[in-house]
Amino acid sequence: MKGWKKVLSKPSVTAGAFVMAAGLLLFSGVGGARAALNYYSETYSGRVQLQDIGVTLTENGENVSWRNYTEDGSWDQNTGTLLTNLLAEGESVNPGQKYDEVLAVKNTGTINQYVRVSVYKYWLDADGNKMQNVSPDLIDLHLTENGWIVDENSSTPERTVLYYSKLLNSGETSKAFADTLSIDPQVATKVTQTTATENGYTTITTTYDYDGLQFCVEASVDAVQEHNAEDAILSAWGRKVSISNGSLSLN
């Protein structure tokens, strides 16, 4: 996972919080995982102190990653990992089976916020290299779209960008943006067969094309404050939105 540049502006400027968690899973069990938390700020007009901002990513009702500014001027943060409890010990991923993967955003700051989520799905080979020829669509993180808007212009086959359409009040948790995770059953049916003949005997060897691959799911969350939100979102995320009575829509 690439590092994220940390940019801090003067304390009187409005700010946005950013958290990320990632999980990798092998078909034979849970593999290693990586995650990162960073803070991102842009300069635009406003009067909100940095210590007011805070955001948390939750998975199945549990806090996974968070970054909150504390009263003593430091960051309270946790680097989280997704998918760690997806399987029981010794259990393998069963293609086609739906697993609970309820993801949501909690406002753990002291001010109301608007939030954006970016979901990434991709495959890695046994050496940790990204597989460009394996479709991310085989990883089905089911998006509820319940109160969430998909930004089709910013999304790609690997990345889906969602905006929460409502103002997320301090202490409030959003509606889930995802609820289940499954792997397309065709990964278990795509095979390669080789035939060899020796001493009059023919041997047919079947290998699974996806054997040893890892699927990876990342979810990153951004938040900006309620004050001057349209300009704040344009400055921080480069996206024009309209906000009326606390409801957000994409332009």
MIKOLNU-68880 format. One line per 4 residues: number of its first residue (from 1); for each residue x, y, z of N, C-alpha, C. Coordinates in pm, 1 decimal. Atoms other than C-alpha are relative to their C-alpha. Layout:
% residues N
NUM	X/Y/Z/X/Y/Z/X/Y/Z | ...
***
This chain:
% residues 251
1	84.9/-117.1/0.0/0.0/0.0/0.0/88.9/122.6/0.0 | -82.7/-117.7/10.0/146.8/329.7/-97.3/-22.5/91.0/119.0 | 11.6/-95.4/-108.6/217.8/588.3/166.6/-78.2/120.7/-44.2 | 80.1/-119.3/28.2/3.7/895.3/191.1/71.8/118.7/60.2
5	-70.2/-119.2/-45.1/160.0/1237.5/216.6/-77.9/70.0/110.0 | 62.8/-68.7/-112.0/89.1/1419.1/538.1/16.1/150.3/-17.7 | -2.7/-143.4/22.5/-4.1/1783.5/493.4/-75.5/67.8/113.0 | 64.6/-70.9/-109.4/-81.0/2015.1/784.0/-0.5/148.6/-30.3
9	9.8/-143.0/18.3/-206.1/2370.7/755.3/-18.2/65.0/135.5 | 8.3/-70.6/-126.9/-238.2/2638.3/1019.9/-127.0/-37.8/74.8 | 110.5/51.0/-81.4/-475.2/2553.7/1310.2/-134.2/65.6/-25.9 | 128.0/-67.5/20.1/-740.1/2810.4/1213.7/-72.1/-45.8/-125.1
13	59.0/44.4/126.4/-805.5/2637.9/881.9/-82.3/-126.1/21.7 | 81.4/120.0/-9.6/-1079.9/2380.6/841.5/77.9/-120.9/-47.3 | -80.6/118.0/25.3/-961.8/2024.6/814.2/-86.2/-120.6/-28.8 | 67.6/126.0/24.5/-1051.4/1674.6/706.7/80.1/-113.2/58.7
17	-68.3/116.3/-56.4/-971.7/1343.2/866.8/-4.8/-114.8/-99.6 | -11.6/110.9/94.9/-867.2/1028.9/681.3/42.2/-125.6/73.6 | -43.2/128.3/-54.0/-851.5/664.0/786.0/-10.5/-106.5/-107.3 | 2.6/109.5/96.7/-785.0/345.7/597.1/26.4/-131.8/70.0
21	-31.3/134.9/-45.0/-790.9/-25.3/665.3/-1.9/-91.6/-121.2 | -7.6/92.7/112.3/-704.4/-311.6/435.6/8.4/-142.0/50.7 | -9.9/139.6/-37.0/-736.5/-685.6/444.6/32.3/-85.5/-120.3 | -32.0/95.5/104.2/-588.6/-966.3/238.3/-37.3/-138.2/50.0
25	43.4/132.5/-41.0/-722.2/-1318.1/242.2/43.0/-102.7/-103.5 | -33.5/113.0/85.5/-583.9/-1640.7/100.3/-114.6/-99.5/0.2 | 102.8/103.5/1.5/-814.1/-1920.4/-7.6/27.1/-105.7/106.5 | -32.4/99.8/-100.6/-630.0/-2137.2/241.1/-13.4/55.8/141.6
29	13.7/-58.3/-132.8/-685.8/-1896.8/529.1/33.2/147.2/-1.8 | -27.6/-142.4/-10.1/-613.1/-1548.2/653.0/148.2/25.3/-20.5 | -138.6/-34.1/24.7/-294.2/-1398.5/519.2/38.2/127.7/71.1 | -44.1/-124.5/-59.8/-98.6/-1089.3/611.3/-90.4/114.0/-42.6
33	82.1/-115.1/33.1/-263.9/-749.6/605.8/76.2/127.3/29.4 | -65.5/-127.5/-18.2/-159.5/-390.1/582.9/-105.1/107.7/14.4 | 93.8/-109.6/-17.1/-325.5/-67.6/685.9/78.1/127.3/27.3 | -66.4/-127.6/-23.6/-245.1/299.4/714.0/-101.6/103.4/42.7
37	83.2/-111.6/-43.1/-384.5/606.0/881.1/77.9/128.1/-25.7 | -65.2/-126.3/25.2/-307.0/959.0/775.6/-97.0/113.9/17.7 | 79.4/-121.4/-12.9/-427.2/1312.2/809.6/23.2/87.0/-123.0 | -11.3/-80.2/120.3/-500.3/1536.4/514.6/-74.7/130.3/17.4
41	63.6/-129.9/-18.7/-575.8/1906.3/515.5/26.3/88.2/-120.6 | -12.5/-97.5/106.7/-635.0/2170.4/249.4/-31.5/137.3/55.5 | 22.8/-136.1/-45.4/-635.6/2545.8/289.4/-120.6/59.9/-70.5 | 114.8/-71.9/52.4/-971.4/2710.1/241.5/-66.3/74.4/114.8
45	56.7/-89.7/-99.7/-1188.1/2963.1/423.2/-78.2/-75.3/106.1 | 76.5/61.9/-106.7/-1321.2/2857.2/762.1/60.7/28.4/135.4 | -46.0/-24.4/-135.3/-1286.0/2876.2/1138.6/-30.1/-120.4/88.3 | 17.7/120.8/-80.6/-1282.6/2520.6/1272.3/137.3/-47.0/44.7
49	-128.4/44.6/-52.3/-1001.1/2402.4/1497.2/24.2/-147.1/-35.5 | -35.1/136.8/36.4/-814.6/2081.6/1411.2/-50.4/-101.0/102.5 | 39.0/95.8/-102.5/-907.2/1924.8/1744.8/-147.8/-36.5/-5.3 | 141.8/30.5/12.2/-1273.3/1921.0/1640.2/-26.1/-121.5/-89.0
53	23.5/99.6/103.1/-1225.9/1660.3/1366.5/32.4/-140.0/52.3 | -27.5/138.9/-36.6/-1235.6/1281.5/1404.8/-89.2/-93.1/-79.9 | 76.2/94.2/81.2/-1346.7/980.4/1203.3/47.3/-142.1/29.4 | -29.6/140.3/-30.6/-1363.9/602.7/1256.2/-66.4/-90.6/-102.7
57	54.8/103.3/87.2/-1413.6/307.5/1022.5/-39.7/-118.4/86.4 | 46.2/114.4/-79.9/-1622.9/27.4/1174.2/-25.4/-120.5/-89.5 | 21.7/126.7/69.9/-1645.7/-337.9/1070.7/-80.6/-91.1/91.0 | 89.6/85.9/-78.8/-1934.0/-553.8/1194.5/-20.6/54.8/141.5
61	30.4/-65.7/-126.6/-2002.3/-301.9/1469.6/118.6/31.6/86.7 | -120.3/-24.9/-78.6/-1641.8/-284.7/1593.9/85.8/108.0/-66.1 | -90.9/-101.5/52.5/-1405.0/9.3/1556.4/126.1/-67.2/-54.0 | -116.2/61.7/63.1/-1126.7/-86.6/1315.1/114.9/99.8/-11.2
65	-101.4/-103.0/17.1/-937.2/230.4/1225.6/-59.5/134.1/39.5 | 49.1/-132.4/-35.7/-965.1/579.1/1367.0/115.5/97.6/12.3 | -96.2/-107.4/-20.9/-789.4/911.1/1391.7/-76.2/118.0/56.7 | 70.1/-106.4/-70.4/-908.2/1168.1/1642.7/100.0/93.2/65.1
69	-86.6/-99.8/-63.1/-752.0/1487.3/1767.2/-40.6/14.1/145.9 | 29.0/-4.8/-142.7/-725.4/1502.0/2146.0/21.5/140.7/55.9 | -7.5/-131.4/-61.7/-745.2/1795.2/2385.6/144.0/44.2/27.4 | -138.8/-37.1/-28.5/-372.3/1780.7/2457.3/80.7/26.7/-126.6
73	-65.9/-35.6/124.7/-294.9/1843.8/2090.9/65.8/-114.9/-72.9 | -56.9/116.7/67.3/-200.8/1488.8/1989.9/-110.3/-77.6/-71.0 | 95.2/83.8/72.3/-364.0/1229.1/1768.4/-20.1/-131.8/73.9 | 35.0/134.4/-46.6/-544.5/926.6/1909.8/-34.0/-79.9/-123.3
77	20.8/71.7/125.2/-518.7/675.3/1630.0/23.7/-149.1/17.0 | -17.3/143.9/1.5/-535.8/306.7/1555.9/11.4/-46.8/-144.5 | -16.3/59.7/131.9/-409.6/118.6/1252.9/-70.2/-134.3/-0.9 | 83.7/118.7/-4.2/-670.0/-144.2/1179.1/19.8/-93.3/-117.2
81	-8.6/103.6/102.5/-700.7/-458.0/971.3/-138.4/-57.6/-25.6 | 127.1/60.3/36.8/-1005.9/-578.8/784.5/14.0/-151.2/-15.7 | 13.9/143.5/32.5/-1117.5/-942.9/743.4/63.2/-93.7/102.3 | -69.1/88.4/-94.1/-932.4/-1072.6/1049.3/-93.2/-101.2/65.0
85	95.9/91.5/-63.2/-1249.1/-1231.7/1190.7/-98.9/-58.4/-100.2 | 91.7/50.0/102.1/-1405.3/-1330.6/860.8/-15.2/-151.3/7.8 | 0.8/146.2/-3.0/-1312.3/-1699.2/903.8/33.5/-51.2/139.1 | -37.5/67.4/-123.3/-1297.8/-1931.9/1198.8/138.7/-62.1/-18.1
89	-133.5/58.9/7.4/-959.7/-2084.0/1283.6/-3.1/-130.9/-78.4 | -7.6/119.3/83.1/-868.0/-2344.6/1024.2/-97.4/-2.1/-115.5 | 100.1/-4.2/106.6/-1152.8/-2243.1/792.8/59.5/63.6/-125.5 | -41.8/-56.0/127.7/-1094.1/-2171.4/423.9/-116.4/74.3/-65.1
93	103.8/-73.8/71.6/-1280.2/-1931.9/198.0/-76.8/-94.1/-91.5 | 86.5/81.8/84.7/-1572.6/-2101.2/28.7/-58.6/88.6/-109.0 | 53.4/-84.3/107.8/-1636.2/-1939.3/-312.5/-151.7/-12.5/-10.5 | 145.3/-3.3/9.5/-1998.0/-1834.8/-346.8/-69.1/23.6/132.2
97	59.1/-21.7/-132.1/-2058.9/-1813.2/28.7/10.0/147.6/37.8 | 1.3/-138.4/-44.2/-2157.6/-1475.8/168.8/41.7/7.6/146.2 | -49.1/-22.3/-135.4/-1972.3/-1358.7/476.2/-41.0/139.4/45.8 | 36.1/-131.1/-54.0/-2080.7/-1075.3/704.3/120.3/93.8/-7.2
101	-103.8/-102.9/7.9/-1875.2/-766.5/626.0/-70.2/135.4/-2.7 | 78.4/-122.4/-13.7/-2073.7/-469.5/754.2/95.7/114.8/30.7 | -92.1/-111.9/-13.2/-1874.7/-151.0/704.0/-77.2/130.6/8.6 | 67.5/-128.2/-19.0/-1979.7/192.9/824.9/101.2/101.6/50.1
105	-85.4/-110.1/-43.3/-1838.8/529.2/931.3/-60.3/63.5/124.9 | 44.6/-66.2/-122.8/-1859.8/684.1/1277.5/69.1/135.5/12.1 | -54.7/-132.8/-26.2/-1814.9/1053.8/1348.6/47.3/3.9/145.2 | -56.0/-1.8/-134.7/-1581.3/1047.8/1648.6/63.5/134.9/32.8
109	-43.1/-135.7/-30.6/-1510.8/1420.4/1633.8/-107.0/72.3/80.0 | 94.6/-80.4/-77.7/-1692.0/1700.9/1810.7/-83.4/91.6/-87.6 | 79.8/-80.2/92.7/-1839.0/1862.5/1499.5/-66.0/-91.0/-101.8 | 69.8/75.1/104.0/-2080.9/1746.1/1230.3/85.5/-3.4/-126.4
113	-88.6/20.7/114.2/-1918.7/1612.8/912.7/-73.9/-60.9/-118.8 | 37.8/73.8/120.0/-1972.0/1496.8/557.2/112.1/-98.1/-29.8 | -101.6/103.9/16.9/-1793.9/1174.7/465.7/-4.0/-60.6/-139.5 | -18.9/69.1/127.7/-1662.6/997.4/159.2/75.2/-129.6/27.4
117	-66.4/129.5/-13.1/-1555.7/633.1/127.0/52.1/-43.5/-136.5 | -55.9/61.3/120.3/-1327.0/475.2/-131.4/27.7/-146.7/29.8 | -18.3/143.9/-16.7/-1336.4/96.1/-165.8/86.4/-51.5/-115.0 | -89.5/56.7/100.2/-1057.1/-87.8/-346.8/-5.3/-151.8/8.8
121	-1.9/146.2/6.8/-1062.6/-450.2/-461.2/100.7/-42.0/-106.7 | -96.0/46.5/98.8/-777.3/-634.4/-632.1/58.4/-133.4/45.2 | -60.2/130.4/-26.2/-579.4/-958.0/-648.2/151.8/11.1/3.2 | -145.1/7.2/-9.3/-220.6/-1036.8/-552.1/45.3/-142.5/-25.8
125	-55.4/134.2/19.2/-3.2/-1326.4/-660.3/75.5/-41.5/125.5 | -66.2/54.7/-118.4/201.0/-1538.7/-422.6/116.0/86.2/47.0 | -111.4/-87.4/-35.0/481.6/-1280.9/-430.0/-45.7/139.7/41.2 | 51.3/-130.0/-40.7/254.0/-991.4/-340.5/-12.7/101.0/-110.9
129	14.5/-90.3/114.0/238.3/-845.5/-691.1/-145.4/8.4/-43.1 | 138.1/-17.8/42.4/-88.9/-700.2/-813.4/-23.1/-69.6/-134.2 | 35.5/72.3/122.0/-259.1/-916.5/-1076.4/-89.4/87.9/-87.2 | 76.6/-87.7/87.4/-371.5/-695.7/-1362.6/-101.6/-75.4/-85.9
133	85.5/77.9/89.2/-538.1/-979.6/-1554.9/-107.4/-80.2/73.9 | 104.7/65.8/-78.3/-768.4/-1098.0/-1273.8/-101.7/106.8/40.3 | 102.3/-102.9/-17.2/-1096.8/-909.9/-1250.8/-33.0/26.8/146.5 | 46.3/-34.4/-134.9/-1177.7/-719.9/-928.8/-146.4/-37.2/22.8
137	141.4/33.7/-13.0/-1542.1/-804.8/-1002.0/-21.8/-137.3/61.9 | 11.0/131.5/-63.4/-1470.9/-1157.3/-875.5/-7.8/12.7/151.8 | 11.6/-30.1/-143.2/-1453.6/-997.5/-529.2/-127.1/81.6/17.9 | 129.0/-67.0/-13.5/-1809.3/-906.7/-437.8/-17.8/53.1/142.2
141	32.8/-70.9/-123.3/-1817.2/-658.7/-152.0/-132.0/70.5/-28.5 | 132.8/-50.2/35.4/-2189.4/-592.6/-161.2/-25.4/136.3/61.7 | 25.5/-136.4/-45.3/-2261.4/-220.9/-139.3/-150.0/21.0/14.1 | 142.9/-15.8/-27.7/-2593.9/-134.8/17.6/-59.8/119.5/-72.1
145	46.5/-127.0/56.4/-2619.3/218.3/-129.5/-115.3/57.6/81.9 | 103.5/-48.6/-89.9/-2850.5/281.0/166.7/46.1/131.8/61.6 | -45.3/-131.5/-43.2/-2798.1/653.9/209.3/132.7/40.0/-60.6 | -128.7/-26.1/63.0/-2478.5/633.0/2.7/-18.3/20.2/-150.4
149	5.1/-30.2/142.6/-2424.5/775.2/-347.0/130.5/-45.4/-64.4 | -119.0/42.2/73.0/-2183.6/606.4/-588.7/39.3/109.5/-98.3 | -52.8/-98.9/93.2/-1967.2/858.5/-773.9/53.5/-74.0/-122.1 | -36.9/77.5/118.1/-1961.5/690.8/-1112.0/117.0/63.2/-74.9
153	-106.7/-67.8/73.7/-1728.1/954.7/-1259.2/137.1/-24.2/60.8 | -128.1/21.4/-68.1/-1457.9/880.9/-1001.8/32.5/-146.8/20.6 | -18.4/142.6/-25.8/-1500.9/503.6/-986.4/65.1/-70.3/-118.4 | -63.9/85.6/99.4/-1303.1/240.0/-1175.1/-33.2/-144.2/34.8
157	24.5/139.6/-37.9/-1322.3/-141.1/-1187.9/62.9/-38.1/133.1 | -68.0/32.7/-125.6/-1080.4/-147.6/-894.4/-48.0/85.3/116.4 | 36.2/-93.9/-106.7/-1208.8/152.8/-699.8/-143.8/47.4/-15.4 | 133.9/-56.9/-4.3/-1559.9/257.5/-599.3/-1.0/112.7/102.3
161	4.2/-117.1/-87.7/-1612.6/604.6/-451.3/-145.0/28.0/37.1 | 135.5/-24.1/-49.4/-1918.6/670.5/-235.2/-1.5/122.7/91.1 | 23.0/-113.6/-89.1/-2052.9/981.6/-61.5/-123.0/-28.3/85.2 | 117.0/12.1/-84.9/-2282.3/971.8/236.9/-87.9/121.6/-25.0
165	88.5/-107.6/45.2/-2584.4/1176.3/136.7/-53.5/85.4/113.8 | 51.7/-74.3/-114.7/-2659.9/1296.0/488.5/114.5/55.1/83.2 | -95.5/-52.4/-95.6/-2477.6/1509.7/738.5/15.5/-100.0/114.2 | -26.0/95.9/-107.4/-2311.1/1279.7/992.5/32.1/79.3/126.7
169	-14.3/-78.8/-121.8/-2358.6/1435.3/1333.9/105.1/-59.2/92.4 | -100.6/45.5/-96.5/-2098.0/1414.9/1608.1/-55.0/-114.6/84.0 | 40.9/117.5/-75.3/-2117.8/1073.9/1776.4/-88.9/-96.7/-75.2 | 93.2/83.3/77.4/-2339.1/929.5/1502.3/76.1/-95.7/-91.1
173	-53.5/96.7/95.1/-2268.3/620.4/1291.4/-88.2/-3.9/-123.1 | 74.9/2.6/125.3/-2369.8/613.9/927.3/-70.3/-133.4/-19.7 | 52.8/127.4/47.0/-2581.9/349.0/765.7/114.8/-74.6/-67.6 | -108.3/80.3/57.5/-2363.4/62.9/642.8/10.4/24.5/-150.3
177	-18.6/-10.7/144.9/-2211.8/111.3/298.8/28.1/-135.5/-63.6 | -16.4/137.5/48.5/-2138.4/-263.2/266.7/-53.2/-94.4/106.8 | 55.6/92.7/-99.4/-2294.4/-567.2/431.2/49.8/-143.9/-13.7 | -50.6/136.8/15.6/-2152.2/-891.1/283.7/119.6/-1.8/-94.0
181	-114.2/22.3/88.4/-1841.5/-1021.6/110.5/-5.0/-143.2/-50.1 | -5.9/135.0/57.2/-1820.9/-1318.4/-126.0/94.1/-0.4/-119.5 | -86.9/19.0/115.4/-1593.3/-1456.2/-393.9/-76.5/-77.9/-105.4 | 74.4/61.9/108.9/-1739.7/-1547.9/-730.9/37.4/-148.1/-12.5
185	-28.7/144.2/7.7/-1773.0/-1929.2/-759.4/83.4/-40.9/-120.5 | -75.0/40.9/119.1/-1608.3/-1927.6/-1102.0/150.4/-10.3/27.7 | -142.4/15.0/-30.9/-1268.3/-1896.0/-931.8/33.9/-146.0/30.4 | -22.8/141.9/-30.8/-1311.7/-2261.8/-831.6/-20.6/-88.6/-121.5
189	26.6/80.5/118.8/-1406.5/-2373.5/-1181.3/96.0/29.5/-114.4 | -95.0/-33.3/105.3/-1138.5/-2201.8/-1388.3/128.2/-79.2/23.4 | -114.3/90.0/-17.5/-871.7/-2467.3/-1433.4/78.2/-11.2/-130.2 | -84.8/29.5/114.7/-586.6/-2557.5/-1665.6/39.7/-147.2/6.5
193	-34.1/142.0/5.1/-529.7/-2917.4/-1775.3/118.1/-22.2/-93.9 | -113.7/39.1/83.4/-205.6/-3060.1/-1908.0/2.7/-151.7/-11.7 | -1.8/144.4/27.1/-161.5/-3403.7/-2062.7/142.5/-45.1/-29.2 | -134.1/55.9/22.6/156.1/-3612.2/-2052.6/-12.3/-150.7/-18.3
197	1.7/143.8/27.4/217.9/-3960.2/-2194.2/138.7/-57.1/20.9 | -128.0/63.7/-28.5/492.4/-4186.9/-2065.3/-22.1/-149.9/17.2 | 8.4/146.8/-5.7/541.9/-4562.1/-2116.2/-141.5/-49.2/-29.0 | 133.0/42.5/40.6/202.6/-4585.1/-2276.9/-111.1/45.7/93.4
201	101.5/-49.0/-93.5/24.4/-4422.2/-1983.9/-17.0/150.8/-16.9 | 30.9/-142.3/14.8/-146.5/-4085.8/-2015.1/-43.7/57.6/134.0 | 32.9/-67.0/-125.6/-160.6/-3852.0/-1717.8/-56.2/138.2/-29.2 | 60.9/-132.4/13.2/-393.2/-3553.6/-1703.5/9.8/72.1/134.5
205	-17.5/-79.0/-122.3/-301.6/-3287.5/-1448.1/-87.7/123.9/-5.9 | 88.8/-116.4/-7.6/-554.6/-3026.5/-1342.8/49.7/94.1/109.2 | -40.1/-101.1/-98.2/-446.9/-2704.1/-1170.3/-101.6/114.1/-1.1 | 92.2/-112.2/-12.3/-665.9/-2424.7/-1041.2/74.1/130.4/-30.3
209	-67.5/-121.8/44.2/-578.2/-2093.6/-1208.1/17.0/101.9/112.5 | -5.6/-98.9/-106.4/-646.7/-1895.4/-889.7/65.6/-52.6/127.6 | -61.6/58.4/-118.2/-462.8/-2127.2/-651.9/116.6/86.6/46.8 | -109.7/-77.2/-56.4/-233.9/-1929.9/-419.9/-16.9/149.9/-9.3
213	21.0/-144.2/9.8/-375.8/-1588.7/-508.9/-65.4/53.2/127.7 | 64.8/-67.7/-110.6/-487.2/-1340.3/-246.9/-96.6/103.5/-56.8 | 84.3/-113.6/36.6/-784.1/-1110.1/-275.1/12.9/105.5/109.1 | -24.0/-110.8/-90.9/-750.7/-769.4/-117.2/-116.9/97.1/-4.6
217	106.0/-99.8/-13.1/-1015.9/-529.1/8.4/51.9/113.3/86.9 | -36.2/-118.1/-76.6/-940.1/-176.3/122.8/-120.6/91.8/10.3 | 103.4/-102.3/-16.7/-1175.5/85.5/260.3/63.7/121.1/65.1 | -54.2/-122.8/-56.7/-1063.7/443.8/315.6/-113.7/99.5/18.7
221	105.2/-94.9/-36.1/-1272.4/718.5/475.2/58.7/139.6/13.7 | -34.8/-140.2/-16.8/-1243.7/1096.3/444.9/-117.6/71.4/64.6 | 106.8/-80.0/-58.7/-1438.7/1353.8/641.7/37.8/147.0/-3.4 | -18.2/-144.8/-9.1/-1480.8/1730.7/619.4/-113.8/57.7/82.7
225	95.4/-59.5/-92.1/-1666.6/1965.4/850.6/-122.5/55.3/-71.6 | 127.0/-50.2/52.4/-2019.2/2095.8/804.3/11.7/142.2/-51.6 | -9.9/-140.8/36.0/-1920.9/2462.5/784.6/59.4/17.1/-139.5 | -49.4/-29.6/134.5/-1881.2/2586.2/426.6/33.2/-129.1/-75.3
229	-31.3/136.3/44.9/-1903.5/2221.2/320.6/20.0/-11.7/-150.7 | -14.5/11.5/145.1/-1946.9/2269.3/-54.4/139.8/41.5/-44.4 | -135.1/-44.5/33.6/-1623.7/2468.4/-78.3/104.9/-92.3/60.4 | -94.1/89.8/-66.0/-1452.1/2235.6/168.5/18.2/-128.1/-80.2
233	-6.6/124.4/77.1/-1537.0/1927.2/-37.5/71.3/22.8/-132.6 | -66.8/-30.2/126.1/-1425.5/2094.4/-360.5/149.9/16.1/22.0 | -141.4/-21.4/-28.6/-1096.9/2196.1/-199.8/70.6/-129.2/37.9 | -65.1/121.5/-49.9/-1023.1/1865.8/-25.3/-6.9/-114.8/-98.2
237	22.4/118.6/83.3/-1164.0/1618.0/-277.0/-13.3/30.4/-148.6 | 11.0/-36.2/140.9/-1192.8/1813.7/-601.8/-132.5/-37.1/-62.8 | 132.2/42.5/49.5/-1562.8/1728.0/-633.1/-103.4/107.9/28.7 | 107.8/-96.0/-17.3/-1847.4/1969.5/-690.9/-125.0/-72.0/50.3
241	122.0/56.8/-57.1/-2149.9/1889.9/-474.8/-95.9/113.6/31.7 | 100.0/-93.7/-46.9/-2471.3/2061.5/-375.4/-54.3/-51.3/131.8 | 50.4/38.0/-130.7/-2592.5/2063.7/-16.9/-118.0/87.5/34.3 | 122.4/-72.5/-36.2/-2943.3/2160.3/88.2/-64.3/-69.1/118.8
245	61.7/53.9/-120.1/-3089.5/2112.0/435.1/68.3/-127.1/49.9 | -76.6/112.8/-50.3/-2813.0/1870.6/526.4/8.3/-118.4/-92.5 | -5.0/109.2/98.2/-2856.8/1652.2/216.1/98.4/33.4/-110.8 | -105.2/-18.8/100.6/-2567.5/1608.9/-26.9/-38.8/-69.5/-129.2
249	17.9/61.1/130.9/-2597.2/1546.2/-399.6/120.5/37.7/-86.4 | -113.8/-23.0/87.8/-2328.6/1520.9/-668.0/-43.5/81.3/-121.7 | 29.0/-80.3/118.1/-2318.0/1778.5/-945.7/53.5/-66.8/-126.1
***
